[in-house]
Structures are given as structure tokens and as C-alpha cells.
Amino acid sequence: MEYPKDYACDGQISITEWMDSIKPIPVKIKGLCDDAYCPVCGVWLDDLKIKDCERCPECQTKIDWAPWHRRNEEDV
């Protein structure tokens, strides 16, 4: 039995749909300057260059920056 190229059975999703469904993981905050680090691979997320990136540049883990923003809230 041959299936058409765009065949999809009930319950089947694409890899991009699956990757987008994964919930972001909160960044790890370390050091005196409240530096953000990837929660999975531990790479330093330089806030001047890649602040608020959606994914870690090394391991592509979805990142949640909310804890970092709460801790580094500027006084208005």
C-alpha cells in the first residue's frame, strides 16, 4: 500500500508542531550580576547580545526569561 506524500493519520503531528508545543524552561540565574544561563546545557546567555532569545543558541531549548526579568526589574 502506498501513501500520498502529504498523508497524515489522526494524531500525527510534524516535528515543528511538536517543538512548538514544548513549554519553555526558566533560565538559571547565577552570580552577583544576575547572569542568565541555559537550564539544560548551562551556556551563558549574554544579556547584551541575546537577551530574550526564544531558544538557547547552543542546544535549542525553549527558554523562559520571566524569572530574569522579575529579578532585574528596573526602578521606574
N, C-alpha and C positions, 0 to 999 in steps of 0.2 A: 504494500500500500504506500503510495507516495502522497506527501502532504504539500499543499501550496507553500510558496516562500513565506508568505505573511501569516501562516497558520498560527493560531493561538487557542489553546484549550481553556476551559473555565478555570480560573485560579492562577493562570500563568501570567507572570509579570516580567518585564525586561529588567536587565541589570541596573539601568539608570533609574527606573522607578523604585527598585529595591534600595539603592544607595540613597535616594532622596527621602525614603521613609525612615531611615535610621535617625534617631534623636541625637542632637548634638551633646557632647560631653563637656562639662565645665572645665575651663582652663585651670591649671595648677598655678598658684601664686606663691612665689618664694622671694626671699631676700628683703633687704631694707628698702629697696626701691619698688617693691611690689611687682617684680618682673613676672610676666606670664610665660608658662611653659606648656607644651602639649601634654595632655594627660596620659597619652599612650606611649609615645616614643621619647618624651622628655626634651625635645628640641626647644631652645629658647625662641620665643616669638617676640622679636624686636618690635616693641610697640610703635616706634617711629617709622618703620618700614612696612610692616604687615599687620598693623593693628586692625582689628575687626575683620580679619580674613575669615571666610566661611569654613575653610578646610586647612589643616596643617600642611605646610609646603613639603614636608618630608614624607609623612605616612598617609596623608589624605583623610585623616579622621575629621569628622564634623565637629566643630568647636563652638562652645557657648561662651561668649565674652561677658555675660551678665555679672558674674562674681567680681571680675576685674573692674568693671565699670562702677559697681557698688562701692568697692574699696577705694577707688581713685576718683570719686565724685568731686568735682571742683566746687569750691565755695562760691556762691553767686552773690 
